[in-house]
Amino acid sequence: MRPKIYLFGDSITEQSFGDGGWGASLANHFSRTVDVVLRGYSGYNTRWVLKALDRVFLVAESDDSDGAAEPLAITVFFGANDACLPDRYAAFQHVPLDEYKRNLHSIVSSFKKRWPKTLILLITPPPIDEDERLRHPYAENPSGLPERTNEAAGAYAKACVETAGECGIPVVDLWTRMQQFPDWRKAYLSCAKVLFLECSDGLHLTEDGNKVVFEEVVKKLNDGGLSLEKLTVDLPRLADIDHSDPLKSFQ
């Protein structure tokens, strides 16, 4: 049975199997060696997924005929919704910063208890283009103010990085990494070919933004010993099959 990598997160994870998505790129990268399994929940915050954690991964475990095969890795990519401001139109998604950290600790602890050998990788929320949030609100916005700000996203990203350090696990600091590029808003978040959207809403990622996530995740997986060179294919590759006696390769 092929080992698995789970992608667990909000809409940026749910949409990651679309054209040019970072999840689809991971599945292609690990083809013939690992099954990349999507567990993305658009709009969810850490409070909600913590309540649903057993339900989500009980289903995942039941998929394995040997009963709960331990995945190689799991990415945990939440915070963009937790960081919604408590006095704006998306306040129902807001989770206070200290609770966000506690929830991440609880999620990581649950996975460590369930799967002691699994590599757990946290990913911070991305930066926010506040102007695009105003141009493309997903609900009525009577205040005329963005319901997310880059400053707030940065605070949650910092908390995510701190949590990873406290748990002794790797993290992709997407908020910092993306802003190292001078034109990050246009390149990674703004009007380009964006998954499921005609134009960016200042939060979801362009294909270039998805490429950044893919590259950073692959680096962390490689650092954790999950490189292609160390993984084996489940059946012989065509180049390894004896042309004179092909069936010998399957004995």
Residue pairs with C-beta under 8 A, 6 or more apart in sequence:
1 64
1 65
1 66
1 69
1 234
2 33
2 34
2 35
2 234
3 33
3 34
3 35
3 69
3 71
3 72
4 34
4 35
4 36
4 37
4 69
4 71
4 72
5 26
5 30
5 34
5 35
5 36
5 37
5 71
5 72
5 73
5 74
5 75
5 221
5 226
6 37
6 39
6 60
6 71
6 73
6 74
6 75
7 13
7 16
7 23
7 26
7 36
7 37
7 38
7 39
7 40
7 74
7 75
7 77
8 39
8 40
8 49
8 56
8 74
8 75
8 76
8 77
9 39
9 40
9 41
9 75
9 76
9 77
9 78
9 123
10 40
10 41
10 42
10 43
10 44
10 45
10 77
10 78
10 80
10 81
11 40
11 41
11 42
11 43
11 80
11 204
12 40
12 77
12 80
12 126
12 203
12 204
12 205
12 213
13 23
13 38
13 39
13 40
13 41
13 75
13 77
14 38
14 40
14 41
14 42
15 21
15 40
15 42
15 195
15 196
15 204
16 22
16 23
16 24
16 38
16 40
16 195
16 210
16 213
17 23
17 24
17 27
17 38
18 24
18 195
18 196
19 193
19 195
19 207
20 193
20 195
20 207
20 210
20 211
21 195
21 210
22 205
22 210
22 211
22 213
22 214
22 217
23 36
23 38
23 40
25 210
25 211
25 214
26 36
26 214
26 217
26 218
27 35
27 36
29 214
29 218
29 228
30 36
30 228
30 231
32 233
32 234
32 235
32 237
33 228
33 231
33 232
33 233
33 234
34 72
34 226
34 231
37 60
37 71
39 56
39 57
39 60
41 48
41 49
43 81
43 93
44 78
44 81
45 78
45 81
45 82
45 93
45 94
45 95
45 100
46 78
46 79
46 82
46 95
46 99
46 100
46 103
46 104
46 107
47 82
47 95
47 99
47 103
49 56
49 78
49 107
50 103
50 106
50 107
53 107
53 110
57 114
61 67
61 68
68 114
70 115
70 116
70 117
70 118
71 115
71 118
72 118
72 119
72 226
73 118
73 119
73 120
73 121
73 221
73 224
73 226
74 111
74 115
74 118
74 119
74 120
74 121
75 121
75 122
75 123
75 217
76 104
76 107
76 108
76 111
76 120
76 121
76 122
76 123
77 122
77 123
78 104
78 125
79 100
79 124
79 125
79 153
79 156
79 157
79 159
79 160
80 125
80 126
80 148
80 153
80 156
80 203
81 90
81 93
81 95
82 93
82 94
82 95
82 100
82 103
82 125
82 156
83 94
83 125
83 148
83 152
83 153
83 155
83 156
84 90
84 91
84 93
84 94
84 147
84 148
85 91
85 94
85 147
85 148
85 149
85 152
86 94
86 96
88 141
88 143
88 145
88 146
88 147
89 137
89 139
89 140
89 141
89 142
89 143
89 147
90 139
90 147
90 148
91 147
95 103
97 155
97 156
97 159
100 156
100 159
101 159
101 162
101 163
104 122
104 159
104 160
104 163
105 163
105 166
105 167
108 120
108 122
108 163
108 167
108 169
109 167
111 118
111 120
112 118
112 120
112 167
119 169
119 170
119 221
119 224
119 225
119 226
120 167
120 169
121 169
121 170
121 171
121 172
121 217
121 220
121 221
121 224
122 160
122 161
122 163
122 164
122 169
122 170
122 171
122 172
123 160
123 171
123 172
123 174
123 213
123 216
123 217
124 156
124 157
124 160
124 161
124 171
124 172
124 173
124 174
124 175
124 176
125 153
125 156
125 157
125 160
125 174
125 175
126 153
126 174
126 175
126 178
126 188
126 189
126 203
126 205
126 209
127 150
127 153
127 154
127 174
127 175
127 178
127 179
127 184
127 185
127 188
127 189
128 146
128 148
128 149
128 150
128 152
128 153
128 189
128 202
128 203
129 150
129 185
129 189
129 190
129 200
129 202
129 203
130 146
130 148
130 149
130 150
130 202
131 202
132 185
132 189
132 190
132 200
132 201
132 202
132 203
133 146
133 147
133 148
133 201
133 202
133 203
134 141
134 144
134 145
134 146
135 202
136 199
136 200
136 201
136 202
137 147
137 201
138 201
141 147
146 202
148 202
148 203
153 175
154 175
157 173
157 174
157 175
157 176
160 171
160 173
161 171
161 173
163 171
164 170
164 171
165 171
170 220
170 223
170 224
171 220
172 213
172 216
172 217
172 220
174 212
174 213
174 216
177 212
177 216
178 184
178 188
178 209
178 212
181 187
181 188
185 202
186 192
187 206
187 208
187 209
188 205
188 206
188 208
188 209
188 212
189 200
189 202
189 203
189 204
189 205
189 206
189 209
190 199
190 200
190 202
190 206
191 199
191 200
192 200
192 206
192 207
192 208
193 206
193 207
194 200
194 204
194 205
194 206
194 207
195 204
195 205
195 210
196 204
197 204
200 206
205 212
205 213
221 227
235 250
236 249
236 250
240 249
241 249
242 248
242 249
